[in-house]
Amino acid sequence: MSETRQAYQEEMERIEASALGGLDMVVESLDRAMMALAGRDARLAALVIADDDRIDGRYLEVHQSILTLIAREAPVATDLRLAAALLHTIRHVERMGDQCVNICKLVPLLGHAPPVVDEIAERIQEMGRLARVQTEGAKRCFTTRSVELAEVVAAEDAVINRLNRDIFQLALEAGTDFDTREWATCMMLVARCLERVGDNAVDICEQAAFVVTGLFRELSDASRPVSLRSGDEG
Amino acid sequence: MTADPNSVSQESITVTTPDANPPLPDSATSSAPAPTVQTEAPSDPTTTTGRAVTLSGLHAYYGTQHAVKGVDLAFSANKVTAIIGPSGCGKSTMVRCINRMHEEIPGARAEGHVLLDDQDVYAPGLDVVSVRRAIGMVFQKPNPFPTMSIFDNVAAGLRLTGSRGTPLKERVERSLVGAGLWDEVKDRLHSPGAGLSGGQQQRLCIARTIAVEPDVILMDEPCSALDPIATLRVEELISELKSRYTIVIVTHNMQQAGRVADSTAFMLNGELVEFGPTSQIFTNPTDERTEQYVSGRFG
């Protein structure tokens, strides 16, 4: 028996590298978005928004490549699972880019010297750091086909979810000053975006685990009811 | 081997069909007839159902060459089972053992058991013709009788085995309808069968096979000589036929197995490597060799 389908194998590897390379672009956008947020840098925020076209372009390119591969090569078994998983993954990558855009759209609304609640600002930066770690973890998990790493990234998501709920609570308690409440509300929206980035990272890990096991299993279940005041799940 | 409790008992091995021709008087036969495979053969073939086939410890040889090595496999009634595997893996040989075609090749022999429900088709003294009437076969290349008309091609099997009850014309028409060919040939039934297109010829062969109302239809790469449209027509026909027959199809076409088969068996070097639901074989096979083969990485 001779090994066959070398060109097909190379094309599949190219598509996977391209899809997972989208996560590097997300990390870059996330870093810039957090920097723009911390420095209230509207120009940098505008750059991130404009740059999202590159992530959207990557989505279209990977999507088309996978459709062509399915049409021409009819992958089955692990190859089919990988093709399906990459279709999901590139969609998540595109949405993660959109969350960075959403954060950057809030930056011009903050003004030059908003009233900052330190407890909220610290948590936002921590969420940004964790979202970055999760995004990198998702890429490593997919590249190494590691179910164990998928579970680690899912466990990290519990922390970012808890911080999101903390910020919600702190925003509610932000006092009666209009400007402070406006800033805190914006931060609540930023926290929501970062929490979604973490969710998308976990979704990608679920796809990686699916490629390995052939069974789809949710690593975190957002549908489970969770108190906004306590608990680590959700 | 687990016997189907609904199947006939091993003792009742002679034909007991409600519309069978009356038995010849004793004076007409010099000795007792060979036992035959029992067939159900109700008066309306649209109500017939297939029967399960079970292979148990099946070995097949060509002289000293061991082509099928101890296969245990159960083909469910009224399901389509695909047999896949690289050339020379023994899949066609295995299928030809089911209706005892294998033993027709000089030097070839088979060992083990092939059960039709719970009747062993290798039981000593069993009438081989009755086995092949109960288990029909469609071959790779359409092989209508070249000198016969379309009508006679379908009627040939009935004339050989004896048309039971229903008039011949009606049986031929019903078979051609069942094979999805009637509308295309009803106005030229007495034209030569060899004048049909390849796809039509193959459906004619299917009509000839179902005319004798088998329980099981074996198909050995039935579409390998057909164009894509003719292939899809035969595949649609297979899906329609499975409500009345148990179908076993040998194919090299992975997509065909994926499209038509409820279950798929993968063979390699005469051994059964993996058998399971088709969706599982093509999305998440358990054996690495199956994975490699269905992904086209060897073969």
Interface residues (C-beta under 8 A of the other chain):
Chain A: M1 S2 E3 T4 R5 Y8 A74 P75 V76 A77 T78 D79 L80 R81 G214 L215
Chain B: P86 M254 Q255 G258 F282 T283 N284 P285 T290 E291 V294 S295 G296 R297 F298 G299
